[in-house]
Amino acid sequence: MNRPLLFLVAGLFFTTGCATAPRDSSPAPPDADQDAQPSPLFEDPFPSTYRAFPSTPTLIRDATILTGTGEIIEGGAILLRDGRIAEVGRDVAAPAGATIIDGSGMWVTPGIIDTHSHLGVYASPGVAANADGNEMTNPNTAEVWAEHSLWPQDPGFGHALAGGTTSLQILPGSANLFGGRSVTVKNVPARTYQAMKFPGAPHGLKMACGENPKRVYGGQGRFPMTAMGNVAGYRSAWIEAERYRDRWTRWRDNGADPADRPDRNLRLETLAAVLEGDILVHNHCYRADEMVTMIDIAREFGYTITSFHHATEAYKIRDYLAEHDICASMWADWWGFKLEAYDAILQNVSLVHEAGACAIVHSDDGHGIQRLNQEAAKVLGASAAHGLHIPKEEAIAWITLNPARSMGIDEETGSLEAGKAGDVVLWSGDPFSVYTRAEKVFVDGALMYDRSAPDPLLFGDFMLGILPPEVVR
């Protein structure tokens, strides 16, 4: 199926539900003879209904390939089949009937992954009706879930796809000590957020330290008003969560009698699931000293921090990050917009990388997500100017494999390895060049964006008025 027709079908699918449904890419249930895995303490009542779009076998050949694992393949080829990466190398044969793409002069990378986005919860157009990302009513709103604010038809998703973004984590805002759950989605057109949810991806918990919580609530004369109030708030919440977790664990271990089931508390369910290891912690934190304090709190209560977000002073504690296996999701060059951001440097990402820690370039911005490859390129340029040269085959992991790792989806995506999802970008040239554009973007092996055709996601209602006349029907 050619690409314009595919996306006309896609548009009909999410507007009428009448098109042929794409295949189910959800993980298959375990075999009966496999050891049963322990179920989470609290099940997800809003499960993924994601189905991959139809795809055909596709071979891209004679391209420069950055695998995301530190390897570069000149004159390489990649075969996508049945939604997966079938083979990567120099001598890859095309199966009968495959679409063959000449990648001469082009580059191939894994699909870009953004660890920090507010698309869908702060949707376009940016009006009050679409400002659903920050529940600024209590310092602890761990009970709210970003997916319940997510508008799937946000045109920002289409623009991000045109920049090569295939998966993203959507988080609540940072007004609160505990902002709520994040959700990881596949960047595909859909009628519901459930149809975008990345199958098997764990939820995240958005936490925030520093200026934001104490400014929001201290400005109202409420707790917390200071940094020490922030820390007391975290610790008190975790103490309560431990008690809640233990009540439910005892009930489950004692036979789970419905008559004795503990009362549910949505706020504590989220925190207890973190303590159980079922939810990953993504911690908004700028200053080095405060990140170390958060590491100590995590150790006190037995959970782990997956990634510090923004982390403008991560370079100061890069050894701590490496030691504790914590990622840092950072901007390339944002600084100075508030006091805790004043000590940012342009080499932050590369210094964290050089120390052997997990370095990530994120967006936190509806425009930045459209060009995360260029954001990473800024870091490469600024670092090289000071004698720190990071190879491109390593730097590509900042926007592919490392984000996948921090989001708990690295076994499925983030690198070009046989068996992983066919999330792939074909670039017009070196992806770290400002002159390069994403030519084709595949999600689960399906061609979801092709620069040579009208942007399929512009078929949404909001964008109809700016489409060229020949596209409007």
PyMOL commands that set and color helices and strands:
alter all, ss='L'
color gray80, all
select helices_A, chain A and resi 3-16+128-130+146-149+156-162+211-218+227-253+258-260+266-275+288-301+314-324+339-341+348-354+368-384+392-399+401-406+456-459+461-466
alter helices_A, ss='H'
color red, helices_A
select strands_A, chain A and resi 58-66+72-81+84-89+99-102+107-110+112-117+165-170+178-186+204-208+280-285+305-310+327-330+359-361+424-427+438-443+446-450
alter strands_A, ss='S'
color yellow, strands_A
deselect
rebuild
show_as cartoon
